[in-house]
Each structure stands twice: as structure tokens, then as C-alpha cells.
Amino acid sequence: MIVITHDELDTGQVVSEVGHPGAGATVTFVGTTRDNTAGRRVLFLEYEAYRPMADEQLARVADEMRDRWDLTGVSIHHRLGKLKIGEASLVVAVSSAHRKEAFEACHYSIDRIKQVVPIWKKEFFEGGEVWVGSQSDFDPIRSGHVVV
């Protein structure tokens, strides 16, 4: 199941969506809003998406996971809008007969989502804000791309 919503994410619901009698393992990733980035205090985050492309690309990631691993279930829920510190922005649940496949597929999904899904995060700091890209080597603070 693929869900993009402005509503609070329910981790228990996401996990239940991958339940299967043949599953011996369920792995869950919950991405949460942290209170700091690069030494600056984060006040809150805002997520935006280009829909329906984001829905399509999340479904693509789920299909890629199923193609690469023998999975019994995949569910990905991503939140949009304003998120407070501690709130979940992404929940991925993966089930399979064995733990190795579930762990590998879940790990793959996080990196792949950041690569291909058009969902963007804006961090609001004390004294500024910045859009955060998916570039792993890009540091908006050091590069001067922080909007004050």
C-alpha cells in the first residue's frame, strides 16, 4: 500500500498492512522530525510533493523492492505539510519469510525514495529556513543556501 497524506502517520496501521501468514519477519522504518541539523535548532519541518508523480514513484519503489526480494508485503506512507519535532514523516513496513530480505528491502527503500520521489523538505530553524535536497553531499548551512 502506498499513501501520501497530510494526516498523522499510524505506524501500527502501516505494520498491519504487511501482515501475512507466510511472514517470519517484519521490518519497519520510521523517519521522525529531529530537533537539530548541522548544529542548528530545528523548529519544525514542512514537506511538499509533486503529485501524482510522487504516488507513481513510491509505487515504483515498492515494485522494485518486490522484484529484487521475495517479500510478502510492502507498505509505504509519507506525510506532507507541517511536522512538529518528534512526528513521523515516513513509515516503511516490509514483511518476508526471512529477516534478511525484509531488512535489505527496507534499507533499499529509504535510499531509493530520496533518489526518485518528488517530495521536498523545508527545515525551519531559529533565524532561518532552508529547502533540503536529496543530495547526500550537499550541506545547505555551509553552502550558504540558508534563507534568513
Solvent accessible surface area in square Angstrom, and as a share of the most:
residue,aa,sasa,rsa
1,M,119,0.53
2,I,48,0.24
3,V,42,0.24
4,I,12,0.06
5,T,25,0.14
6,H,122,0.55
7,D,102,0.53
8,E,133,0.60
9,L,18,0.09
10,D,78,0.40
11,T,49,0.29
12,G,49,0.47
13,Q,88,0.39
14,V,0,0.00
15,V,53,0.30
16,S,79,0.51
17,E,57,0.26
18,V,1,0.01
19,G,58,0.55
20,H,91,0.41
21,P,139,0.87
22,G,40,0.38
23,A,29,0.23
24,G,66,0.64
25,A,15,0.11
26,T,65,0.38
27,V,19,0.11
28,T,51,0.30
29,F,74,0.31
30,V,58,0.33
31,G,14,0.14
32,T,75,0.44
33,T,4,0.02
34,R,138,0.51
35,D,72,0.37
36,N,72,0.37
37,T,23,0.14
38,A,59,0.46
39,G,78,0.75
40,R,60,0.22
41,R,136,0.50
42,V,2,0.01
43,L,70,0.35
44,F,43,0.18
45,L,10,0.05
46,E,55,0.24
47,Y,25,0.09
48,E,93,0.42
49,A,25,0.20
50,Y,125,0.48
51,R,109,0.40
52,P,103,0.65
53,M,81,0.36
54,A,0,0.00
55,D,41,0.21
56,E,119,0.53
57,Q,20,0.09
58,L,0,0.00
59,A,40,0.31
60,R,103,0.38
61,V,0,0.00
62,A,1,0.01
63,D,77,0.40
64,E,33,0.15
65,M,0,0.00
66,R,107,0.39
67,D,122,0.63
68,R,149,0.55
69,W,36,0.13
70,D,117,0.60
71,L,26,0.13
72,T,47,0.27
73,G,13,0.12
74,V,6,0.04
75,S,0,0.00
76,I,0,0.00
77,H,8,0.04
78,H,12,0.05
79,R,23,0.08
80,L,10,0.05
81,G,18,0.17
82,K,115,0.49
83,L,0,0.00
84,K,140,0.59
85,I,73,0.37
86,G,52,0.50
87,E,41,0.18
88,A,18,0.14
89,S,9,0.06
90,L,15,0.08
91,V,0,0.00
92,V,0,0.00
93,A,0,0.00
94,V,0,0.00
95,S,0,0.00
96,S,0,0.00
97,A,45,0.35
98,H,122,0.54
99,R,175,0.64
100,K,134,0.57
101,E,47,0.21
102,A,0,0.00
103,F,119,0.50
104,E,67,0.30
105,A,0,0.00
106,C,5,0.03
107,H,128,0.57
108,Y,42,0.16
109,S,0,0.00
110,I,25,0.13
111,D,72,0.37
112,R,45,0.16
113,I,9,0.04
114,K,124,0.52
115,Q,123,0.55
116,V,31,0.18
117,V,11,0.07
118,P,18,0.11
119,I,26,0.13
120,W,116,0.41
121,K,37,0.16
122,K,32,0.14
123,E,5,0.02
124,F,32,0.13
125,F,6,0.02
126,E,94,0.42
127,G,57,0.54
128,G,14,0.13
129,E,47,0.21
130,V,3,0.01
131,W,108,0.38
132,V,38,0.22
133,G,31,0.30
134,S,71,0.46
135,Q,105,0.47
136,S,122,0.79
137,D,133,0.69
138,F,75,0.31
139,D,32,0.17
140,P,11,0.07
141,I,48,0.24
142,R,200,0.73
143,S,53,0.34
144,G,61,0.58
145,H,111,0.49
146,V,25,0.15
147,V,83,0.48
148,V,150,0.86
